[in-house]
Amino acid sequence: MGDAKDRRYRADVVIVGAGLAGLAAASELLDQNKNVLIIERDLPEHLGGLAKLSFGGVCMVGTPYQKKAGIADSAELAMTDWFRYGEIPESEHWPRRWVEKYVNESDRWIYSYLNGIGVKFLPVVNWPERGMFVRGNSVPRWHIAWGTGYGIIEQVVKHLFSHQNSNKLRIEYGHRVEELIREADGIGCRGALEKDVPDAGASFVATGDALIIAAGGICGGDLSYLRTKWSDAPKRLLNGSHRYADGTVHEAALRFGANLTHLEKQWHYAAGIATKEPIVPHHGLSLVPPRSALWVNAHGDRIGPHPNVGYTDTHYLVQNILKEPGSFSYQVMNYKIAIKELAVSGSEHMTAFRNKSKLGLIKGLLFGNRALLERLKRESDDVFIAGSIDELVASINAVEKEYTMDKAKLTGAIRQFDAEIERGEKYIGDEQLRRMLNHRTYRGDRMRMSWMQKIDDAKAYPLVAFRESILSRKSLGGIQTDLQSRVLDKSGEPIPGLYAAGEAAGYGGGGIHGMRSLEGTFLGGCIITGRVAGNTAGGRQ
Ligand SMILES: Cc1cc2nc3c(=O)[nH]c(=O)nc-3n(C[C@H](O)[C@H](O)[C@H](O)COP(=O)(O)OP(=O)(O)OC[C@H]3O[C@@H](n4cnc5c(N)ncnc54)[C@H](O)[C@@H]3O)c2cc1C
């Protein structure tokens, strides 16, 4: 029972979390004319959660964009790719059912919704995660939203606030949910007001006929909860997730009887750099690793035996780096490569995309993105720019105090790689170059890659290096749900009135990805599971 002094709220449906999953659920509930209350721990300027910061790449199958580009995709092909890449065994009932639903119904739940609220995509569909030793995407499926994830959230929010039933939506910000409860008048949650809002510390209780958990994942906060689920997490670990992705709601759901699965599986990135402008503890930016760069370890040895190549297999890249001294790495390139290939996975840094500037985008493709490199140099101590290999090594060693970069090793690695390039395209034997040659068969990749560009090339100077740490991003596991987004208990039975969506639910079924993602399945997973949760919690089947 709540305390007499509690703030009390009541709605038809209470949603915990105003990220993409929570907002997608709310949209369905307004369609059903329900009173909706979203309890959100963050401040109004962060409405939309991580999606607002995201790159905005969405995995969809059989879209008009793919058809127009002549890409023959199908639910069967996508399903085969997904099961194989995720290594999801037959015994994983709910994850597999969610994969089937995603690929069979991505048009209905994801594409039609985004298209209907005015989200447009770039005409060139992207092709990440082709796989290293396990085949990934057979065809391009990563649709980049025009305006990035920021643009997606802009349209989602516009749609909600202009909905004919928008007066039935209420959002309480600065409210931290700590427990799930069941009372005489329904299911709900209780908690306290955050320190950065008026009435800080006051307690609250919110109840409804149904409760949807859409509170995100476990890969953020101060990283301490994540470390309890990731036994061999590296000492150097950057945070690319949410300041409130700290497991509080997962633990509350567990105490309430929910089954949590696959929390030991996460999706981290290999090329994180620290930022001097942190918005979360240990904040890092995730570089989209330039493919033409040489990837070396803390001492300057090329990472191998199979070299790391960006855009191939995120899981493999991370595992490879975890085996290296200090579990971090450097990517070494030159200015010409950097301005051509450098990108940051996030709306804040992809300004031409985010601002929907066609001119900016074309200029970037033609002349390179100089501004991004300059900005990263200002914002991070992990960026090194130098006029020679000697100077580069000296500048790295002046900053890196634990591991010494060996000039001879780095020089040797660069010389060997450059010699491969010098032999010419006809004689390519280097695995990185082979992969790149394969990537170049697709126009969407070719236009964003340098080719046969040596590293130590005075015409392409200065040299550029990034010191890269593993960056935590997404929880692949979470609260187990059935195909109606109902939360299941440990015996597999639905807990009456309780639903989960988005990252909180492992993007569906408590872990729709298995061990790898085809990419873009996170935003897509939030939309489909959020809309399904809203539908069912509102009473529709
Ligand atoms: C920089 C970046 C780039 C990305 N790029 C892509 C991409 O291109 N494609 C892709 O598919 N995915 C991408 N992602 C991942 C994707 O953005 C997230 O997986 C997705 O947005 C998660 O949405 P969510 O609604 O489940 O959770 P969140 O966005 O985390 O929202 C959860 C909400 O719940 C609130 N909350 C948490 N705890 C509590 C509590 N105790 N009480 C009350 N409220 C609480 C939080 O404040 C937050 O607002 C990216 C992520 C980042 C950070």
The ligand as an ORCA input file, in Angstrom:
! r2SCAN-3c Opt
* xyz 0 1
  C      24.408      7.087    -30.091
  C      23.486      5.921    -30.363
  C      23.315      5.493    -31.679
  C      22.412      4.463    -31.949
  N      22.154      4.139    -33.258
  C      21.246      3.177    -33.539
  C      20.894      2.874    -34.885
  O      21.350      3.505    -35.839
  N      20.005      1.868    -35.092
  C      19.440      1.158    -34.068
  O      18.641      0.254    -34.327
  N      19.720      1.466    -32.777
  C      20.590      2.455    -32.495
  N      20.852      2.777    -31.196
  C      20.141      2.047    -30.114
  C      18.725      2.602    -29.898
  O      18.738      4.003    -29.946
  C      18.192      2.123    -28.545
  O      18.316      0.733    -28.482
  C      16.721      2.478    -28.377
  O      16.508      3.840    -28.630
  C      16.234      2.096    -26.967
  O      14.945      2.613    -26.793
  P      14.080      2.261    -25.496
  O      12.843      3.062    -25.611
  O      13.952      0.809    -25.333
  O      14.984      2.757    -24.278
  P      15.565      4.206    -23.906
  O      15.735      5.041    -25.092
  O      16.736      3.933    -23.047
  O      14.405      4.845    -23.046
  C      14.128      4.397    -21.747
  C      13.557      5.545    -20.945
  O      13.232      5.043    -19.659
  C      13.640      5.982    -18.686
  N      13.931      5.284    -17.432
  C      14.973      4.479    -17.151
  N      14.911      4.052    -15.878
  C      13.805      4.596    -15.341
  C      13.208      4.545    -14.041
  N      13.767      3.855    -13.044
  N      12.060      5.222    -13.840
  C      11.486      5.953    -14.843
  N      12.020      6.049    -16.082
  C      13.160      5.374    -16.324
  C      14.872      6.634    -19.270
  O      15.111      7.889    -18.710
  C      14.539      6.673    -20.766
  O      13.952      7.886    -21.140
  C      21.736      3.800    -30.890
  C      21.947      4.212    -29.567
  C      22.806      5.263    -29.300
  C      22.984      5.721    -27.878
*
